[in-house]
Amino acid sequence: MKQYLFEICANSAESCLAAQQGGAHRVELCASMPEGGTTPSYGEIRLARRLIDIRLHVIIRPRGGDFLYSPLELDIMEEDIRICRELGVDGVVFGCLTEEGEIDREANRRLVELARPMSVTFHRAFDRTADPMKALEDIISLGCNRILTSGQQPKAIDGISLLAQLEKKLKEYPLPPIQLLAGSGVNEENIRQIFDATGIHEYHFSARVNVVSKMKHYNHEVYMGAKGADESYSLVTSAEKVRNTIKQLV
């Protein structure tokens, strides 16, 4: 029987530890989660690698926004991939698109070749492609190991129809050439429903909880980010939430 695999989207070395304690098989380490995740610092990657025994994947994304990258940004992504390989990271996560919303075959091939022998996940840039079935075939041809997708909807629970179509398409191959990793909004309340409707065995979720700041003095007139944002707490992965979500399938 095919085994389930659970990946936690971790925003810190602390969250990586919680993911491991909760029973996850893998983490995707990111910074700037409100922007959808960007490449974490050298120090964060190095410490996470030192602290956890499960597989460590790192997002390679130099900024938020779209996935159309300039030559300079691709150079930055290459340098980050080299650093990840030097630090003993197991896999990297990236995705480049063209102006027309197609897979940028040249840019992605360049990064895939550099990343080997690390594993490669094509991230949710897939969810912004104009033709998901064509994008699937293009990503397969690049030799990526998996695609992280919400079925081109804000949340995976809303993208069940496309997720099921993609999984069905992959079953037409004698051996699946790539794995689907369902993510975005996956939690203990919907993971079973997503599996029952799609048959996908790999899941990506954050399992984060609010941790209130220990600051006694707080100036509510000054914001470090968007004005009006509540900066009196941080979000950290909870080992208990990881465990509870996994229990819904295992």
Secondary structure, DSSP 8 states (H G I E B T S, - for coil): ----EEEEEESSHHHHHHHHHHT-SEEEE-B-GGGT-B---HHHHHHHHHH--SEEEEE--SSSS-S---HHHHHHHHHHHHHHHHTT-SEEEE--B-TTSSB-HHHHHHHHHHHTTSEEEE-GGGGG-S-HHHHHHHHHHHT-SEEEE-SSSSSGGGGHHHHHHHHHHHTTSSS-SSEEEEESS--TTTHHHHHHHH---EEEE--EEEEE---S---TT--SSSTT---SEEEEE-HHHHHHHHHTT-
